Amino acid sequence: MDLRQRAEKRVDAKIEFQENLFKYLIVNVIIAIICLLFLQSFWLLFLVMIFWGFDVLDKFFKAYSIKDYREEMIEKEISKMGE
């Protein structure tokens, strides 16, 4: 896999995480308002937060993995040493 394809894959994963996080926040705010106004309890909100939250965390770790961060640090060090 060449450098451009790797970069595209990482960018796509980051965009997917950010979109999923935005949707997660919007939906949870709406459910919280519904729970507060109509249900008088938050069990539905907690269920959505827990199960969808696992998916958000999974996408976060795929997008911002330690391995990628390590690779970026190595590349920066190599470029510094070459100068």
matplotlib code that plots the C-alpha trace (Angstrom):
import matplotlib.pyplot as plt

x = [0.0, 1.5, 1.7, -1.4, -3.6, -2.6, -3.2, -6.6, -7.5, -6.5, -8.4, -11.5, -11.4, -11.0, -13.9, -16.1, -15.3, -16.1, -19.4, -20.4, -19.5, -21.6, -24.6, -24.1, -24.2, -27.2, -29.3, -28.4, -29.4, -32.8, -33.3, -32.4, -35.0, -37.7, -36.8, -37.0, -40.3, -42.2, -40.7, -39.5, -36.6, -33.4, -33.1, -33.6, -30.8, -28.5, -29.1, -28.4, -25.3, -23.8, -24.4, -23.8, -20.9, -19.1, -19.3, -18.0, -15.1, -14.3, -14.2, -12.1, -9.4, -9.4, -9.0, -6.5, -4.6, -1.4, 0.4, -0.4, 0.7, 3.9, 4.5, 4.0, 6.5, 9.1, 8.6, 9.1, 12.2, 13.6, 12.9, 14.6, 17.7, 18.0, 18.1]
y = [0.0, 3.3, 6.4, 8.1, 5.1, 4.9, 8.6, 8.3, 5.4, 7.3, 10.4, 8.4, 6.7, 10.1, 11.6, 8.6, 8.9, 12.7, 12.1, 9.3, 11.4, 14.3, 12.1, 10.5, 13.8, 15.1, 12.0, 11.7, 15.4, 14.7, 11.5, 13.3, 16.0, 13.4, 11.4, 14.6, 15.8, 12.6, 9.6, 11.1, 8.6, 8.2, 4.4, 4.8, 7.5, 5.3, 2.3, 4.3, 6.0, 2.7, 0.6, 3.4, 4.6, 1.3, 1.9, 5.5, 4.3, 1.6, 4.2, 6.5, 3.8, 2.9, 6.5, 7.6, 4.5, 4.6, 2.8, 5.7, 8.3, 6.4, 6.3, 10.1, 10.7, 8.5, 10.3, 13.7, 12.5, 11.2, 14.5, 16.4, 14.2, 14.6, 18.4]
z = [0.0, -1.0, 1.1, -0.4, 0.1, 3.8, 4.2, 2.6, 4.8, 8.0, 6.9, 6.1, 9.5, 11.3, 9.3, 10.1, 13.8, 13.8, 12.0, 14.3, 17.4, 16.1, 15.5, 18.9, 20.6, 18.7, 19.2, 22.9, 23.5, 21.8, 23.8, 27.0, 26.3, 25.5, 28.6, 30.7, 29.3, 28.8, 30.5, 33.8, 33.7, 31.8, 31.3, 27.5, 27.4, 29.4, 27.1, 23.9, 25.5, 26.5, 23.4, 20.8, 23.0, 22.5, 18.7, 19.1, 21.2, 18.6, 15.8, 17.9, 18.5, 14.8, 13.8, 16.4, 17.2, 19.1, 16.3, 13.9, 16.4, 16.9, 13.2, 13.0, 15.8, 14.1, 10.8, 12.6, 14.3, 11.0, 9.3, 12.2, 12.1, 8.3, 8.5]

ax = plt.figure().add_subplot(projection="3d")
ax.plot(x, y, z, "-o")
ax.set_aspect("equal")
plt.show()
